[in-house]
Amino acid sequence: MTAVKSNRAPQAVGRAVAHPSLAYPFLILIFSFVGLEAYLLATSYREQTAPALIPEGTPPEKVNSYIASLTKVQRDTLIDQEKQRLVSEPLDAQALLNIGLLYALNGETDKSNNILLRAAERSLRDAGAQISAAGLSVARKDYGRAMEHIDSAIRTSPDQSEQLFKIVTSVAATPEGLDAVVKKLAEAPPWRANYFKSVAASPAELGVLYQMFTGLRDRKADVSNSELQILLDSEFAKKDYETAYFVWLDFLPPLALRKVGNIFDGQFDLPIQGQYFGWNIVPLANADISVGVRDGTANNKALSLNLDSAKVEGANVFQYMRLASGAYRLSFETKTENFKSNQGLMWRVHCVETGEVIGQSKAITDEPAWGSSEFEFTVPDGQCQTQELMLLSFSRAALDQTMSGRISFDNFDVEKLDQAQ
């Protein structure tokens, strides 16, 4: 085929236009094999170029393979076209991208690499240029620079963030890459929370997410409670309660670690974080459930439910526990004020793995002064390594679940009993 000059008007000169949407489906494969030429092929020509070289009407998805089939002479003709474009438009990053591809196809790798980096430097808002430069940086194991380019691409093309997030995770697969990813995350880019959610959606990547969290902690960059909750939710979703407990313990601050026992923070001294193994509160209509100063004390705290014809159907207060098999006694204090309920409330313990109820308190109906209650339960061997303590209506009948008044709780304790006893 002989190259001929395009007869179209200058503003319509046939030229390759790299387009990110064509690149993204190939990115994970490319980053796995780190093949620069393959990467360039995946991020290149979308629109037709000179009619004598690319027939008009060629589908965008077939242009790449057509360009690759051209002779070196024909590709040199396209390079000259793009260079002419740069004469009139020196800041045209797209022209540089196309030249970089053509050089790579011609086997001139060094020229291609330099051109691609120049293209990325000229246009931080050009996602295609940033992705190309990121691929080159990964190939060179320059993960810090790769993350700078990926960051720019995500900010520029948020609609493509899911595919770009997969690239970030693939970069984090090596210790050097993980360090670069954590360094970027420590800067709190606007996409950080969404990235964590994306990683957590893949059960196989939860270990990587944990490494990122510990890396952030090592850099003195806070991991927020909401971010930690993303990981805990995912571990619970796959029913890996042991790992969830380990992660929760690992990220407890020193003061909270002192409250760890058979039950966590039974005196409600700490703010409620809602992270499974601490106290959790689920909002309830016509009710205020909160921790405040216990009446008659200066600083002691208590959990209170202020109910105004509230319908208590589910577990609006709960805590998960990790008790070994054996017999236990759970004790607590309670007080009511103008509490009106047909059957009252109760605390119940069940095995999370099987749902088996292993203990519950008597009905709590009227306790005008602070009084103690307790009940015993036995954690069986086998499928009961995680237990849940929850506050429920004593009756499952709908008419009995509507309650009013105030009820407070404090001083929870779970004591392991002597087996001989």
Buried (B, 14 or more C-beta within 10 A) or exposed (E): EEBEEBEEEEEEBBBBBBBBBBBBEBBEEBBEEBBBBBBBBBBBBBBBBBBBBBEEEBEBEEBBEBBBEBEEEBBBBBBEBBEBBBEEEEEBBBBBBBBBBBBBBBEBEEBBBBBBBBBBEBBBEBBBBBBBBBBBBBBEEBBBBBBBBBBBBBBBBEEBBEBBBBBBBBBBEEEEBBBBBBBBBBEEBEBBBBBBBBBBBEEEBBEBBBBBBBBBBEEEBEBEEEBBBBBBBBBBEEEBBEBBBBBBEEBBEEEBEEBBEBBBBBBBBBEBBBBBBBBBBEEBEEBBBEBEEBEEEEEBBBBBBBBEEBBBEEBBBBBBBBBEEEBBBBBBBBBBEEBBBBBBBBBBBBBBBEEEEBBBBEBBBEBEEBEEBEBEBEBEEEEBBBBBBBBBBBBEEEEBBBBBBBBBBBBBBBBEEEEEE
